[in-house]
Amino acid sequence: MNRMASRLFQSIVPLMPVVVLAPVLVLSGGCHDGPMYALKHANPYFTMRQWKADEAIGVTDHKRREELQTLANSMYGMPAERQQTWTPHLEQIYENDPSAEMRRLAILAAGRSKDATTIDLVAKGLKDDNLKVRMEACRALGERSEERAAQLLASIAGESQDQDVRHAAIAALGKHPGEISTNSLKLALQDRDPATQDLVIETLRESTGKDLGNDPAEWIAALNGQSSEEPASGSMFR
């Protein structure tokens, strides 16, 4: 029996690598089916040329953009602790990805997160080289409730030399009731650019629910509590 067992063992040994390798291949193949696989498991800092070479394993820049958009769309309904787990991923994407669209989506997702630390990432987006990223950062700050968000927007509205970014900041300020926004919008109403004045007035119509016409002076007076029927201390009139 010992001799037969020995022969049986010898016949099985050559097959063992195949037997062992089979489940490994199955498992490795299954990894591609996990949620956000392209964001979590692929190196997100390749150049576009390297991404094209990576198409063979099914991880492309297009796939990562799709997954990051999905992540941003689902951020609102995600538990706070799960949102926090994504914060370092979003930071790494923003800091290292050469794609402006990926950085924009990282800012979009960060702006929707309840993780307080993500406001630092959104603030970095205000200084991005890409116009669309800077504008996304302004919109993201409009969704944040922190006072710092209003402060950052007021700074951009008052100092930015790029009209598109400045206008994005003004529109976002309308979502922040309070003295910071009120003072910033009053200052913007004094701008000589008719397009800026029109945007501020439209922003105030949406945020206050009132229509005082198209005269900036009327709106400034209302913001000062001089013509509003129900002036509210420390916030835009209601």
BELBEL-V577674 format. One record per pair of residues at least 12 apart in sequence whose C-alpha atoms are under 6 Angstrom apart, sorted by the first residue. I is the first residue (numbers start at 1). GAP is how many residues later the second one is. Records with the same first field share a line. If there is no record, write none. Layout:
# BELBEL-V577674
I->GAP, GAP
This chain:
# BELBEL-V577674
36->31
38->21, 26
39->25
45->51, 52
72->37
84->31
90->16
104->29
107->15
111->29
122->15
125->12
135->30, 33
138->30, 31
139->33
142->30, 33
153->16
154->30
157->12, 13
171->32
174->29, 33
177->58, 59
178->56, 57
179->55, 56
182->54
186->34
189->27
208->30
